[in-house]
Amino acid sequence: MIDLVNSMLGVQVLFWTLVLCLGPTVCASDGGRPQVVGSRQPIVAALGDDVILPCHVEPPLNVKEMTVTWWKHDPEDPQCKNKYVHHYQDNQDVEDMKLSAYVGRTTLFTDGLKHGNVSLKITNLKLSDQGIYTCFIIELKTQQRGATIVLDVEPNSVKMMTPNPTDPQSPDPMNGMDIKAGRCHLGALIPFFVWVLLILCGGVSTTKSCPKSATSRFGVSNQQHVQVQVNQLDQQQ
């Protein structure tokens, strides 16, 4: 039963996508009178993110005093038009007429209503939000009083979180780079210091051994000179 419902929903999504993409331009019909225009392309959003279903009246028209209704198509319920995702009437949102799953999660841009902007914002997207939505303005005396928009929720998308730069617990990546660079430079200098130290130690050892060698040589030379003088004295005697 669940597979059948999913198949029916998929067929409906495909059908409305083709209608929106291949259909004629809405505002060109009905003698240029105000029409409700929605996105022709499916709206794709990530799970847990916020999304805006773009919809407006063209030419621009003040709809602040009108009734703006959003509902979602339900293949299991032919009376889905009576289950509102969002309902705006008498200059205010009517929360008690909304589906419980959308309470506190949908808003209209009230400042844009006077310019014909009837886009719907849905926060904290769920997989169950995926489907076909319709925006309808009953007061418009035209054939195109509503527009249909397809919403596709991507379950595998990941919402990226940007760390707060003022958070003291967030490490500065540049500090980490400086520390690593300092360690690398220190590791490269250690062999150089060892080499210089060995040269200095070798020079000191050579310097200390030189006087001893010189003294030994002078000592042997003096002994030989004294021995020669003694031999000469013996010969004279």
C-alpha positions, 0 to 999 in steps of 0.5 A: 500500500505504501509503495502504491501511494509513493508511486502515485505521488511520484506520478503526480510530481512528474505530471505537474513538473511537465505542466509547469515546465512545458505549459504556456506563459500564464500571464500572457493569457486572460487578456493581461488581467492579474494572474497567479504565477509560480515557479516553473522549475521544481524547488530543491532544498536540503532536509532541515533547511528553510525554503521559499516557494516563490509565487506572485501576482502578475501584473503586481496587485495589492492582495493584502485585503484578499484571502491567500491559501496554500495547500498541499496535494495528498494522493490519499485524500481527495479533500486535501484542498480543505487542509491548509498548509497556510491560510491568510484571511482578513489581514492575518494568518489563521493558524487553527485552519492549518495542518498540525505538521505546519503549525509555526513553520509557515509564513507569508511576506506580509510586507510584500502582499501589497505588491502581489508577493504571495510566496510561502516560507517553510522552515525546518524542512522534513521529508514529509514536506516533499510534494506538490503545493498550490497557492490560490487567491479566490478573490481574483476574477480570472481563470488563473487564480492559483499556481502549483509548485513542486518541492523536492526535499533532498534527504542526503544533503547536509546543512553546513554550520559556520562557527561563530568567529567570536566564540573563544572555544573556536580555534583560529586556524592561522594559529595552528598553521603558525605553530606547525610552521615554527616546529618545522623551522625548529626541526630544520635548525637543530642539525645546523646547531649540532654541526656548528657545536661539533666544529667548535669542540673540534677547534678547542681540542686542537687548540689545547693539544697544540701547546702540549705538542710544541712543548714536547718538541721544544723539550726534546730539542733542549735536551739534545742541545744540552747533551751536545754541550756536555759532550763538548766539555768532555772532549775539552777536558 
